[in-house]
Structure formats: structure tokens, C-alpha cells
Amino acid sequence: MTVLDASLLRNSRWWQWSAAVGLTRLPPAMAPLASIFAGRETSGSYAFGALLAGSYALCESLGAPRLGRALDRCPPDSRAGRMRSALVLSGTSLTGLAVAVYAAAPSWLLVLLTMLAAFSSSGVPGGYRAMLTELVSPAQLLTALSWDATLLEAEWLIGPILVALTLAGGQPAVAYLVMAGCAIGAALLSYLVPSTPERPAAERSDARGAWRHRASWPCYLTSGTLGTAEGGFIAALPALLTSLHGHASAAGLFAALLGLASMIGGVGLSVLQSRLVGGPGRLADWSLLIMCASLGSATLVPSVYWLVVPVLAGGLFIAPVNALRGQALEQTLPAALRSEGFSFQYGAYGVGAAAGSALVALVVASSAHIAVVLVLAIPALLSAASLALQAGRGAVLARRDAG
């Protein structure tokens, strides 16, 4: 562990922030699997479960930018209160969902409560991410973002495990109670997170919005393409395993391996950050390009056993892309717009994941290999184009300086 890492670990404000954001992000990590089994329990159809899962993801993606901007517009003390209120409302909605599932309530009520639970707290993760940039020193920021990306992957590993444990009792409603408990617990933990510095009123009233800062667009694009690649690849795993004469049920294991490799990559980035050369945006593009190439080699493996290699190799770059894109966005946006900006980034990932899954659904019946190639080729081409544009812009500036 580096000295820089040790200084971060001695930062009590970072520990308090990590505990609060960790609980905040567990309900979204549990939602997909919980929704699928809840839908099956109440309607007898996995299709309705997929509808619930899609409703949660869509409302979270659409609500995040608007609610993130609202957090940017208020003073730090009010912002913390709004985040707590959002988490309490989400927890209450999730409790209602648990009751509705247990009582086999009408489908429309389950959809409504799902949408409310997702929308109400959708701006909180972006608000917390913006807060991180003000709680640690600039020298600690990349390390903090790396560990946060690693924590995010850990939460998406823990979430499905928690759902599986609650299903052991045979009642899907319990998963929603656990999600509600996490949301309420996160609201209580938010009292421990220190307030960030007061911003000038002129900054809080900045009406341009994060979307109007064109320099931040590449960060949102990187987030969306990462979602397309990761979400699409995971969606294609069952069919890919079947084509390799494996069991589709092993898709969960390979998704877990992908998350584990991402956690290792996040730790590696925090250790190697002093040796990195280039801006975070450029490094994020390179990491995404290498990730797509590594995962794409899964279409060339001869058996299920060899599939472990591209999954682990590609997974190593997921958390670094997350951390580097966060650092790039922090550098392009003023503090007064970061909650909205990180919420846009959060929403872009969700939209990208939905697009990748939809693309797989359209193509996978014809060929799992073609589906994998498509969902990885599009992000890879966009990353390569971004790198080419940056290289061209650098060449132009160099000639201008030389002239």
C-alpha cells in the first residue's frame, strides 16, 4: 500500500462517506434480481419481473440528472436533508413493495411503487459522488475514486447474494424489506457525513446546467458505452455459455468473476496511479478499448473453461474506467454542477446498459457470438474515435505552438 493510500485510510470523513454511499447503492444492486422473482411470484411470469426491473432502471436513469441538479441548487445543509428525505421516501416505497408482493397486489400497484422507489432516490448516488470531490484532498482524489469504483463492484456482487439469501425462505417480498432497510440505514448514516464547504450564491444559481458544458460530453459518452459493453456482455453470457456446451445457469458465476476482476483492477489503479501518463479522459478511453478487446476474445475460446481468461482480463479494466471517467468529469465541471454531472454520468451508464441488453435481445437468437461482437464493437469504435480526435487536436495545438 502506498503512502497516499495510507493517508486516505486515515481520513475519517472518507470512511463515513464510504459507509453511507455503500448502503445507498445496495438497493439498486439488488433491484434487478429482486424484481424478476417478485414479478414471478405475483404474476407467474418472469416477463412481468423483467418489466419491473426495466421500470426501476429506466426511472433511476431518467430521474438522476433532474434530482442531481436540484441538489446542486441548495446549500450543503439543505442538500444533506434532501438526500435523507429521498432515501426515506425510497425506503418507504420499498416497504410498500414488500407488502404488495406478499399480498399479491395488482400489477399496476407494483409498477407504480417500483417507479417511485427508483425515481425518488435516483439523484443521491450522484450527490454523494460530487461530495467526495470536496471531502478529500486533490492528491487523494484518484485513489478515492479508484476505491469507490472497487466498492461499487463489491456492492453489485453483494446485492444479488443478498437477494439469493432472502429467497432461501421462499418469499421474494423479504428482498424488498432488506432493500428498504438499506435505504433507511443510509439515511441515518448520512448524519455522520460532514457538510461540504458553502458555495457562493452565484455558483449555486448557475443556470447553464452540466449538460451545457460540452467538455463533459466525452465523460457521459464513456459512461454510456461502458454500460453498453458491460451490460450487453452480461446479458449475452447465458446464450454464449450454451453455445460453448455449458450451462446457462453458470452466467451468474461468470458475472461474479467479472466483478471480482474489476475490484482487483480498481485496487491496481490506486497503487499504480503515480506511474500513469496522460489525462484521465484519454486513459479511460484506452482502458475501455482494451476491455472491449479482451472481452471480445470470448468469441474465440474453444470451451467454457477458457472463457474464464477473457472474462478476468476484461473485468480488470471496468473499475479503472469508472474511476478515471469520474476524475475527468471532476476536472471539467465546476463544483456547483457536479451533483448533476455525476448524476448524468450515472444515468448514462444505465441507459447504455439497457441499450446493450436490448441489442443482445434482438440478435442473440441468431448468434450469441454476433451479439457479443456488436455490443463490444460499438463502444470500442467510439473509444478509438475519441482517442483519434484527441490525438488530432493535440497535433494541431503542437503545430500552432511551433508556428
VOPAGU-2260 file (C-alpha; in pm, 1 decimal, decimal comma):
REM VOPAGU-2260
SITE   aa  ch    i         X         Y         Z
SITE  MET   A    0       0,0       0,0       0,0
SITE  THR   A    1     131,8     340,8     -92,1
SITE  VAL   A    2     174,2     633,8     143,2
SITE  LEU   A    3    -104,7     806,7     -44,4
SITE  ASP   A    4    -337,7     514,8      23,7
SITE  ALA   A    5    -245,1     522,1     392,7
SITE  SER   A    6    -328,4     891,7     415,1
SITE  LEU   A    7    -670,0     822,8     264,8
SITE  LEU   A    8    -734,6     545,3     514,2
SITE  ARG   A    9    -661,4     792,0     794,7
SITE  ASN   A   10    -925,3    1029,3     654,9
SITE  SER   A   11   -1226,5     972,4     883,6
SITE  ARG   A   12   -1450,4    1175,9     655,9
SITE  TRP   A   13   -1381,1     928,6     372,9
SITE  TRP   A   14   -1476,6     632,4     593,5
SITE  GLN   A   15   -1804,0     800,0     694,2
SITE  TRP   A   16   -1880,3     882,3     331,5
SITE  SER   A   17   -1798,5     526,0     218,6
SITE  ALA   A   18   -2033,7     370,7     473,8
SITE  ALA   A   19   -2321,6     597,1     372,1
SITE  VAL   A   20   -2276,7     558,5      -3,2
SITE  GLY   A   21   -2226,4     183,6      32,6
SITE  LEU   A   22   -2572,7     135,8     182,6
SITE  THR   A   23   -2722,1     384,8     -64,4
SITE  ARG   A   24   -2615,2     178,2    -365,2
SITE  LEU   A   25   -2719,0    -164,5    -235,5
SITE  PRO   A   26   -3091,4    -130,8    -326,7
SITE  PRO   A   27   -3014,5     -63,6    -697,4
SITE  ALA   A   28   -2775,5    -359,7    -692,9
SITE  MET   A   29   -3047,9    -585,0    -550,7
SITE  ALA   A   30   -3330,2    -447,3    -765,6
SITE  PRO   A   31   -3284,3    -645,5   -1091,8
SITE  LEU   A   32   -3290,9    -992,4    -933,9
SITE  ALA   A   33   -3545,1    -894,8    -666,4
SITE  SER   A   34   -3778,7    -755,4    -934,1
SITE  ILE   A   35   -3757,8   -1065,2   -1151,3
SITE  PHE   A   36   -3851,5   -1302,8    -869,4
SITE  ALA   A   37   -4116,1   -1066,4    -730,2
SITE  GLY   A   38   -4278,4   -1049,6   -1072,4
SITE  ARG   A   39   -4271,7   -1426,5   -1098,4
SITE  GLU   A   40   -4428,4   -1457,2    -751,9
SITE  THR   A   41   -4716,3   -1218,3    -817,5
SITE  SER   A   42   -4798,6   -1293,2   -1182,6
SITE  GLY   A   43   -4647,9   -1633,2   -1254,0
SITE  SER   A   44   -4440,6   -1475,1   -1531,9
SITE  TYR   A   45   -4073,3   -1384,8   -1547,8
SITE  ALA   A   46   -4170,0   -1137,2   -1820,8
SITE  PHE   A   47   -4350,6    -923,4   -1562,4
SITE  GLY   A   48   -4042,2    -944,0   -1343,4
SITE  ALA   A   49   -3834,7    -813,4   -1634,0
SITE  LEU   A   50   -4086,8    -529,9   -1670,5
SITE  LEU   A   51   -4040,6    -437,6   -1304,6
SITE  ALA   A   52   -3661,8    -449,5   -1339,7
SITE  GLY   A   53   -3675,9    -234,9   -1652,9
SITE  SER   A   54   -3908,6      16,1   -1485,7
SITE  TYR   A   55   -3665,9      52,6   -1194,6
SITE  ALA   A   56   -3364,8     103,4   -1423,9
SITE  LEU   A   57   -3545,6     348,0   -1652,6
SITE  CYS   A   58   -3683,3     567,1   -1372,2
SITE  GLU   A   59   -3345,1     572,2   -1200,0
SITE  SER   A   60   -3170,3     680,2   -1521,7
SITE  LEU   A   61   -3426,1     946,9   -1611,0
SITE  GLY   A   62   -3461,2    1087,3   -1260,0
SITE  ALA   A   63   -3090,7    1111,0   -1172,8
SITE  PRO   A   64   -2999,1    1425,2   -1375,1
SITE  ARG   A   65   -3301,9    1627,3   -1262,9
SITE  LEU   A   66   -3266,7    1539,9    -895,9
SITE  GLY   A   67   -2889,0    1580,1    -910,4
SITE  ARG   A   68   -2932,8    1931,8   -1042,4
SITE  ALA   A   69   -3174,4    2008,1    -757,3
SITE  LEU   A   70   -2900,1    1905,2    -511,8
SITE  ASP   A   71   -2658,2    2146,0    -680,8
SITE  ARG   A   72   -2902,1    2432,9    -629,7
SITE  CYS   A   73   -2920,6    2414,9    -249,4
SITE  PRO   A   74   -2675,2    2484,0      36,2
SITE  PRO   A   75   -2482,1    2188,7     184,9
SITE  ASP   A   76   -2706,0    2154,7     491,2
SITE  SER   A   77   -3021,0    2155,8     281,2
SITE  ARG   A   78   -2859,1    1914,4      35,5
SITE  ALA   A   79   -2796,4    1659,2     308,3
SITE  GLY   A   80   -3156,3    1694,1     424,4
SITE  ARG   A   81   -3289,1    1643,1      72,5
SITE  MET   A   82   -3078,9    1330,7      30,1
SITE  ARG   A   83   -3211,5    1192,4     357,6
SITE  SER   A   84   -3570,7    1268,5     255,9
SITE  ALA   A   85   -3515,7    1097,8     -79,4
SITE  LEU   A   86   -3375,1     787,1      87,3
SITE  VAL   A   87   -3661,1     773,6     339,9
SITE  LEU   A   88   -3916,6     804,6      59,7
SITE  SER   A   89   -3742,9     529,6    -135,1
SITE  GLY   A   90   -3728,4     307,8     173,8
SITE  THR   A   91   -4098,4     366,3     239,6
SITE  SER   A   92   -4181,8     277,2    -121,9
SITE  LEU   A   93   -3973,8     -40,3     -97,8
SITE  THR   A   94   -4154,8    -136,2     222,4
SITE  GLY   A   95   -4481,6     -84,2      37,5
SITE  LEU   A   96   -4349,7    -306,4    -240,1
SITE  ALA   A   97   -4274,1    -583,2       8,7
SITE  VAL   A   98   -4630,3    -564,5     141,2
SITE  ALA   A   99   -4771,3    -554,7    -213,5
SITE  VAL   A  100   -4573,3    -861,6    -320,2
SITE  TYR   A  101   -4671,2   -1053,8      -7,0
SITE  ALA   A  102   -5037,8    -964,2     -57,9
SITE  ALA   A  103   -5026,0   -1034,8    -434,3
SITE  ALA   A  104   -5143,4    -679,1    -510,3
SITE  PRO   A  105   -5245,4    -571,5    -861,8
SITE  SER   A  106   -4965,9    -542,8   -1116,3
SITE  TRP   A  107   -5016,8    -168,5   -1169,1
SITE  LEU   A  108   -4951,0    -101,9    -799,5
SITE  LEU   A  109   -4622,3    -294,2    -810,3
SITE  VAL   A  110   -4509,9     -98,1   -1117,0
SITE  LEU   A  111   -4607,0     233,6    -954,8
SITE  LEU   A  112   -4424,0     159,5    -629,3
SITE  THR   A  113   -4118,8      35,5    -822,5
SITE  MET   A  114   -4104,2     357,3   -1023,2
SITE  LEU   A  115   -4142,8     571,6    -710,1
SITE  ALA   A  116   -3870,2     381,7    -522,3
SITE  ALA   A  117   -3626,6     421,7    -812,1
SITE  PHE   A  118   -3706,5     782,7    -903,6
SITE  SER   A  119   -3711,3     923,0    -550,8
SITE  SER   A  120   -3350,7     834,7    -464,9
SITE  SER   A  121   -3200,9     842,7    -816,7
SITE  GLY   A  122   -3008,0    1165,8    -758,5
SITE  VAL   A  123   -2847,4    1051,9    -431,9
SITE  PRO   A  124   -2555,7     847,2    -577,3
SITE  GLY   A  125   -2453,3    1142,3    -795,2
SITE  GLY   A  126   -2484,3    1375,2    -498,1
SITE  TYR   A  127   -2257,7    1153,4    -292,2
SITE  ARG   A  128   -2004,5    1124,0    -574,7
SITE  ALA   A  129   -1992,4    1503,6    -606,3
SITE  MET   A  130   -1948,1    1528,4    -229,5
SITE  LEU   A  131   -1642,1    1301,7    -246,3
SITE  THR   A  132   -1452,5    1555,4    -456,0
SITE  GLU   A  133   -1488,1    1804,6    -169,3
SITE  LEU   A  134   -1413,5    1568,7     121,2
SITE  VAL   A  135   -1066,9    1452,7      11,1
SITE  SER   A  136    -759,9    1643,5     -99,1
SITE  PRO   A  137    -675,6    1669,4    -472,6
SITE  ALA   A  138    -379,8    1436,1    -417,6
SITE  GLN   A  139    -613,5    1170,6    -273,4
SITE  LEU   A  140    -889,5    1207,1    -532,6
SITE  LEU   A  141    -787,3     942,8    -787,7
SITE  THR   A  142    -719,1     693,2    -509,0
SITE  ALA   A  143   -1057,7     771,6    -354,3
SITE  LEU   A  144   -1231,7     733,3    -690,9
SITE  SER   A  145   -1047,3     404,8    -754,2
SITE  TRP   A  146   -1157,6     263,6    -421,1
SITE  ASP   A  147   -1509,3     390,4    -481,4
SITE  ALA   A  148   -1522,0     210,4    -817,2
SITE  THR   A  149   -1400,0    -102,4    -639,5
SITE  LEU   A  150   -1664,8     -57,0    -371,6
SITE  LEU   A  151   -1927,9     -20,2    -643,3
SITE  GLU   A  152   -1830,0    -355,0    -793,7
SITE  ALA   A  153   -1837,2    -514,7    -447,4
SITE  GLU   A  154   -2190,7    -384,2    -395,9
SITE  TRP   A  155   -2304,4    -530,2    -726,3
SITE  LEU   A  156   -2161,0    -862,9    -612,3
SITE  ILE   A  157   -2319,5    -842,7    -267,1
SITE  GLY   A  158   -2662,0    -729,7    -395,7
SITE  PRO   A  159   -2752,9   -1049,6    -585,0
SITE  ILE   A  160   -2612,8   -1259,7    -300,0
SITE  LEU   A  161   -2842,3   -1083,4     -52,7
SITE  VAL   A  162   -3139,6   -1148,1    -282,2
SITE  ALA   A  163   -3043,8   -1515,4    -311,9
SITE  LEU   A  164   -3022,3   -1544,8      67,3
SITE  THR   A  165   -3365,2   -1386,9     115,1
SITE  LEU   A  166   -3512,5   -1624,3    -144,0
SITE  ALA   A  167   -3395,8   -1920,8      62,4
SITE  GLY   A  168   -3707,2   -1869,2     275,0
SITE  GLY   A  169   -3923,8   -1884,7     -34,1
SITE  GLN   A  170   -4068,6   -1532,0      -5,1
SITE  PRO   A  171   -3943,0   -1267,2    -255,5
SITE  ALA   A  172   -4103,1    -988,3     -50,9
SITE  VAL   A  173   -3821,3   -1018,9     204,7
SITE  ALA   A  174   -3570,1    -888,7     -50,3
SITE  TYR   A  175   -3761,8    -561,3     -69,1
SITE  LEU   A  176   -3757,1    -533,6     311,0
SITE  VAL   A  177   -3378,3    -568,2     305,2
SITE  MET   A  178   -3360,7    -300,7      33,6
SITE  ALA   A  179   -3582,5     -73,3     243,1
SITE  GLY   A  180   -3361,4    -130,6     545,9
SITE  CYS   A  181   -3054,5     -33,3     343,6
SITE  ALA   A  182   -3221,4     289,4     224,5
SITE  ILE   A  183   -3332,4     387,7     575,5
SITE  GLY   A  184   -2991,3     292,1     714,9
SITE  ALA   A  185   -2821,6     508,8     453,1
SITE  ALA   A  186   -3046,1     799,4     555,7
SITE  LEU   A  187   -2935,8     758,8     917,0
SITE  LEU   A  188   -2568,1     726,6     824,2
SITE  SER   A  189   -2590,0    1048,5     624,8
SITE  TYR   A  190   -2595,1    1235,4     957,1
SITE  LEU   A  191   -2232,1    1126,5    1006,6
SITE  VAL   A  192   -2109,9    1259,8     670,4
SITE  PRO   A  193   -1951,6    1605,7     715,7
SITE  SER   A  194   -2102,7    1901,1     533,8
SITE  THR   A  195   -1909,3    2025,9     234,3
SITE  PRO   A  196   -1799,4    2390,5     203,1
SITE  GLU   A  197   -2063,1    2653,6     136,6
SITE  ARG   A  198   -2073,6    2766,1    -226,3
SITE  PRO   A  199   -2127,1    3126,5    -331,2
SITE  ALA   A  200   -2485,9    3205,4    -423,7
SITE  ALA   A  201   -2373,9    3297,7    -774,8
SITE  GLU   A  202   -2238,5    2947,0    -824,4
SITE  ARG   A  203   -2549,8    2778,7    -686,1
SITE  SER   A  204   -2765,6    2976,6    -928,3
SITE  ASP   A  205   -2561,6    2878,1   -1236,4
SITE  ALA   A  206   -2838,8    2806,5   -1487,2
SITE  ARG   A  207   -2628,3    2654,4   -1762,3
SITE  GLY   A  208   -2650,0    2302,2   -1629,7
SITE  ALA   A  209   -2397,9    2019,8   -1654,5
SITE  TRP   A  210   -2530,3    1912,6   -1993,8
SITE  ARG   A  211   -2433,9    2250,7   -2146,6
SITE  HIS   A  212   -2067,1    2206,3   -2055,3
SITE  ARG   A  213   -1951,5    2046,9   -2380,5
SITE  ALA   A  214   -1620,6    1942,1   -2229,5
SITE  SER   A  215   -1812,2    1696,4   -2009,4
SITE  TRP   A  216   -1984,5    1519,1   -2300,3
SITE  PRO   A  217   -1699,2    1268,3   -2356,1
SITE  CYS   A  218   -1737,6    1159,9   -1990,8
SITE  TYR   A  219   -2108,2    1090,6   -2038,3
SITE  LEU   A  220   -2035,3     906,8   -2363,3
SITE  THR   A  221   -1773,6     691,5   -2193,0
SITE  SER   A  222   -2024,1     604,6   -1920,3
SITE  GLY   A  223   -2291,7     510,9   -2173,8
SITE  THR   A  224   -2058,1     298,5   -2382,0
SITE  LEU   A  225   -1923,4     123,9   -2072,4
SITE  GLY   A  226   -2282,6      38,8   -1979,9
SITE  THR   A  227   -2344,1     -94,8   -2331,6
SITE  ALA   A  228   -2034,3    -314,0   -2319,3
SITE  GLU   A  229   -2069,9    -446,8   -1964,5
SITE  GLY   A  230   -2449,1    -477,4   -1959,4
SITE  GLY   A  231   -2463,0    -627,7   -2307,5
SITE  PHE   A  232   -2187,8    -880,3   -2236,5
SITE  ILE   A  233   -2356,6    -998,2   -1916,4
SITE  ALA   A  234   -2690,9   -1025,2   -2097,9
SITE  ALA   A  235   -2526,8   -1239,8   -2366,6
SITE  LEU   A  236   -2349,7   -1471,3   -2120,8
SITE  PRO   A  237   -2626,9   -1737,0   -2090,5
SITE  ALA   A  238   -2650,6   -1782,1   -2468,0
SITE  LEU   A  239   -2271,2   -1772,0   -2505,3
SITE  LEU   A  240   -2232,2   -2044,2   -2242,2
SITE  THR   A  241   -2493,3   -2257,8   -2417,1
SITE  SER   A  242   -2311,3   -2219,8   -2748,5
SITE  LEU   A  243   -1996,5   -2347,5   -2575,6
SITE  HIS   A  244   -2191,1   -2652,2   -2447,8
SITE  GLY   A  245   -2204,5   -2515,4   -2094,2
SITE  HIS   A  246   -2492,9   -2443,9   -1858,3
SITE  ALA   A  247   -2672,4   -2111,1   -1890,7
SITE  SER   A  248   -2710,9   -2106,0   -1511,6
SITE  ALA   A  249   -2333,6   -2052,6   -1483,2
SITE  ALA   A  250   -2382,6   -1696,9   -1616,3
SITE  GLY   A  251   -2410,7   -1571,5   -1258,7
SITE  LEU   A  252   -2072,3   -1722,0   -1174,2
SITE  PHE   A  253   -1905,8   -1554,6   -1472,0
SITE  ALA   A  254   -2073,4   -1223,5   -1390,5
SITE  ALA   A  255   -1929,4   -1256,0   -1040,2
SITE  LEU   A  256   -1583,4   -1325,8   -1187,0
SITE  LEU   A  257   -1618,4   -1012,1   -1397,2
SITE  GLY   A  258   -1697,9    -811,5   -1084,4
SITE  LEU   A  259   -1412,2    -969,3    -890,5
SITE  ALA   A  260   -1163,7    -884,2   -1164,9
SITE  SER   A  261   -1298,0    -527,0   -1167,7
SITE  MET   A  262   -1233,1    -497,0    -794,8
SITE  ILE   A  263    -874,4    -612,3    -847,4
SITE  GLY   A  264    -836,5    -359,7   -1128,5
SITE  GLY   A  265    -961,2     -79,7    -905,0
SITE  VAL   A  266    -705,3    -164,2    -638,2
SITE  GLY   A  267    -435,5    -184,7    -904,0
SITE  LEU   A  268    -520,1     162,2   -1033,5
SITE  SER   A  269    -488,9     314,1    -686,9
SITE  VAL   A  270    -146,4     152,6    -643,8
SITE  LEU   A  271     -14,2     242,6    -990,6
SITE  GLN   A  272    -159,1     592,1   -1022,6
SITE  SER   A  273     173,8     767,6    -972,8
SITE  ARG   A  274     307,6     591,3   -1284,3
SITE  LEU   A  275      18,0     682,4   -1513,3
SITE  VAL   A  276      96,1     905,9   -1808,9
SITE  GLY   A  277    -177,3    1110,6   -1977,0
SITE  GLY   A  278    -504,9    1272,4   -1880,7
SITE  PRO   A  279    -779,9    1069,9   -1713,6
SITE  GLY   A  280   -1014,3    1102,8   -2012,2
SITE  ARG   A  281    -757,1     958,0   -2250,7
SITE  LEU   A  282    -668,3     679,8   -2007,0
SITE  ALA   A  283   -1039,0     597,0   -1963,9
SITE  ASP   A  284   -1075,4     561,5   -2342,5
SITE  TRP   A  285    -772,6     333,4   -2361,5
SITE  SER   A  286    -898,6     123,8   -2069,6
SITE  LEU   A  287   -1241,4      85,6   -2230,3
SITE  LEU   A  288   -1085,2      -7,5   -2564,1
SITE  ILE   A  289    -865,1    -275,1   -2403,7
SITE  MET   A  290   -1162,1    -403,6   -2201,2
SITE  CYS   A  291   -1372,5    -447,6   -2516,4
SITE  ALA   A  292   -1088,1    -623,3   -2698,1
SITE  SER   A  293   -1032,5    -858,8   -2403,5
SITE  LEU   A  294   -1399,7    -946,4   -2361,6
SITE  GLY   A  295   -1437,4    -978,5   -2738,4
SITE  SER   A  296   -1184,6   -1262,2   -2739,8
SITE  ALA   A  297   -1453,8   -1465,0   -2558,8
SITE  THR   A  298   -1598,8   -1536,3   -2903,4
SITE  LEU   A  299   -1278,6   -1721,9   -2995,7
SITE  VAL   A  300   -1244,7   -1958,2   -2698,9
SITE  PRO   A  301   -1299,0   -2332,0   -2764,9
SITE  SER   A  302   -1470,0   -2421,0   -2435,7
SITE  VAL   A  303   -1635,2   -2286,6   -2121,9
SITE  TYR   A  304   -1317,6   -2335,0   -1921,0
SITE  TRP   A  305   -1121,6   -2099,3   -2147,4
SITE  LEU   A  306   -1396,1   -1836,0   -2111,0
SITE  VAL   A  307   -1253,4   -1755,3   -1767,6
SITE  VAL   A  308    -948,2   -1591,6   -1928,4
SITE  PRO   A  309   -1120,5   -1314,9   -2132,1
SITE  VAL   A  310   -1371,2   -1251,4   -1852,0
SITE  LEU   A  311   -1097,5   -1193,2   -1596,0
SITE  ALA   A  312    -879,5    -995,4   -1838,8
SITE  GLY   A  313   -1164,3    -767,7   -1946,9
SITE  GLY   A  314   -1300,0    -723,2   -1595,9
SITE  LEU   A  315    -970,3    -575,5   -1477,0
SITE  PHE   A  316   -1047,1    -253,5   -1666,9
SITE  ILE   A  317   -1407,8    -187,3   -1555,3
SITE  ALA   A  318   -1332,8     -15,6   -1223,6
SITE  PRO   A  319   -1042,5     185,7   -1374,1
SITE  VAL   A  320   -1276,6     319,4   -1645,2
SITE  ASN   A  321   -1524,1     415,9   -1371,0
SITE  ALA   A  322   -1258,7     591,1   -1162,9
SITE  LEU   A  323   -1083,4     767,8   -1449,2
SITE  ARG   A  324   -1406,0     894,7   -1604,8
SITE  GLY   A  325   -1504,9    1029,2   -1260,6
SITE  GLN   A  326   -1176,3    1215,3   -1230,9
SITE  ALA   A  327   -1213,6    1353,3   -1583,7
SITE  LEU   A  328   -1564,0    1481,1   -1508,1
SITE  GLU   A  329   -1446,7    1638,4   -1182,3
SITE  GLN   A  330   -1185,1    1831,8   -1379,5
SITE  THR   A  331   -1428,5    1959,6   -1643,7
SITE  LEU   A  332   -1719,4    2073,0   -1423,4
SITE  PRO   A  333   -1733,3    2349,4   -1160,4
SITE  ALA   A  334   -1823,4    2234,7    -809,3
SITE  ALA   A  335   -2169,8    2388,9    -840,9
SITE  LEU   A  336   -2265,0    2141,8   -1117,2
SITE  ARG   A  337   -2103,1    1820,1   -1002,8
SITE  SER   A  338   -2407,8    1656,2    -843,2
SITE  GLU   A  339   -2594,1    1699,6   -1169,8
SITE  GLY   A  340   -2290,2    1596,9   -1374,3
SITE  PHE   A  341   -2226,9    1277,1   -1180,4
SITE  SER   A  342   -2599,8    1204,5   -1194,2
SITE  PHE   A  343   -2590,1    1242,4   -1573,1
SITE  GLN   A  344   -2297,3    1003,5   -1577,4
SITE  TYR   A  345   -2486,5     757,1   -1356,5
SITE  GLY   A  346   -2791,8     780,6   -1581,1
SITE  ALA   A  347   -2585,3     745,6   -1899,5
SITE  TYR   A  348   -2446,0     416,1   -1773,8
SITE  GLY   A  349   -2798,1     286,7   -1706,3
SITE  VAL   A  350   -2922,6     391,2   -2049,9
SITE  GLY   A  351   -2618,2     228,3   -2209,1
SITE  ALA   A  352   -2673,9     -94,7   -2017,9
SITE  ALA   A  353   -3037,6    -100,5   -2125,2
SITE  ALA   A  354   -2936,9     -38,1   -2488,2
SITE  GLY   A  355   -2676,5    -315,6   -2475,6
SITE  SER   A  356   -2925,7    -563,0   -2329,2
SITE  ALA   A  357   -3185,6    -466,5   -2591,3
SITE  LEU   A  358   -2933,5    -514,2   -2872,0
SITE  VAL   A  359   -2846,0    -857,3   -2738,1
SITE  ALA   A  360   -3214,8    -947,6   -2715,8
SITE  LEU   A  361   -3256,5    -861,7   -3085,6
SITE  VAL   A  362   -2955,9   -1055,3   -3213,3
SITE  VAL   A  363   -2882,2   -1334,2   -2966,4
SITE  ALA   A  364   -3141,6   -1575,4   -3111,8
SITE  SER   A  365   -2942,3   -1577,3   -3436,6
SITE  SER   A  366   -2595,5   -1595,0   -3284,7
SITE  ALA   A  367   -2458,5   -1534,9   -2937,3
SITE  HIS   A  368   -2116,9   -1463,3   -3085,7
SITE  ILE   A  369   -2252,2   -1190,2   -3314,6
SITE  ALA   A  370   -2439,3   -1037,5   -3018,6
SITE  VAL   A  371   -2117,9   -1019,4   -2814,8
SITE  VAL   A  372   -1922,5    -869,5   -3105,1
SITE  LEU   A  373   -2186,6    -599,8   -3163,4
SITE  VAL   A  374   -2218,6    -480,7   -2803,0
SITE  LEU   A  375   -1839,8    -460,1   -2772,3
SITE  ALA   A  376   -1755,2    -327,5   -3118,4
SITE  ILE   A  377   -1971,9     -15,3   -3083,9
SITE  PRO   A  378   -1804,9     106,3   -2758,2
SITE  ALA   A  379   -1461,6       9,7   -2894,3
SITE  LEU   A  380   -1512,4     212,2   -3213,0
SITE  LEU   A  381   -1637,1     513,6   -3018,2
SITE  SER   A  382   -1336,5     494,2   -2784,1
SITE  ALA   A  383   -1098,5     467,0   -3079,3
SITE  ALA   A  384   -1265,4     766,8   -3244,5
SITE  SER   A  385   -1231,8     967,9   -2922,6
SITE  LEU   A  386    -861,9     882,7   -2899,2
SITE  ALA   A  387    -810,2     979,4   -3263,5
SITE  LEU   A  388    -982,9    1314,2   -3209,0
SITE  GLN   A  389    -770,0    1384,4   -2904,1
SITE  ALA   A  390    -454,4    1296,0   -3097,3
SITE  GLY   A  391    -557,7    1520,7   -3386,4
SITE  ARG   A  392    -638,6    1807,7   -3151,5
SITE  GLY   A  393    -301,5    1764,0   -2981,9
SITE  ALA   A  394    -121,1    1767,9   -3317,2
SITE  VAL   A  395    -297,8    2088,9   -3421,5
SITE  LEU   A  396    -206,3    2259,0   -3092,7
SITE  ALA   A  397     153,2    2142,6   -3125,0
SITE  ARG   A  398     182,4    2288,7   -3476,8
SITE  ARG   A  399      23,2    2611,7   -3357,3
SITE  ASP   A  400     273,0    2641,4   -3071,9
SITE  ALA   A  401     560,8    2562,2   -3306,2
SITE  GLY   A  402     442,8    2827,0   -3551,9
